[in-house]
Amino acid sequence: MLNDNLALRGALTVRKNGKVIHQIDNLIVTTGKNLVAASLGGGATTITHMAIGTGTTAAAITDTTLETELDRNALTNSGGTVSGNTIQFDCTWAAGDGTGALSEAGLFSAASGGIMLARKTFAVVNKSSLDTVSISWTVTVS
C-alpha cells in the first residue's frame, strides 16, 4: 500500500524596527487544515489578515481565535505569495498601531471573525507607539 503523508508546517519571523526578534515554528489548527482541504475541492476562501494579541496560553489544535486579540491588519501581500510548495504571508503594524505587550499572532480569512489558519504564542515583544512590528509567516506543504 502506498503511503504519502501530506503535512502542513508553519513558521514565523517577528521583526521589531527591522530587527529579527523571533524565528519560530507555529501550529496549523484544525480549522486551517479544513480550509486547505476545502481549497483543494474548489473552495475560494483565502487568508487575508493577520492578528496580534496579548494571550499567553499555548496554541492548541482546536483554537479558532486568538486568546486576547489586540489588533488585526490586512496582509501586505493579500492572499499570500506562493513559491513552489510554500506560501508566505506578510503584515506590518506601523508606529501607533497595535501597541502593547505582544505575545501571540494568528492568520485569518477576514477582517473580523473568519477562519483561523494558524496561531502561535511567543515571548513578549513590547511595542510602543514609536515602534514598527512586522511578521512574515510561511506555510509549507510537504
Secondary structure, 3 states (H helix, E strand, C coil): CCCCCCCEEEEEEEEECCEEEEEEEEEECHHHHHHHHHHHCCCCCCCCEEEEECCCCCCCCCCCCCCCEEEEEECCCCCCEEECCEEEEEEEECCCCCCEEEEEEEEECCCCCCCEEEEEEEEEEEECCCCCEEEEEEEEEC
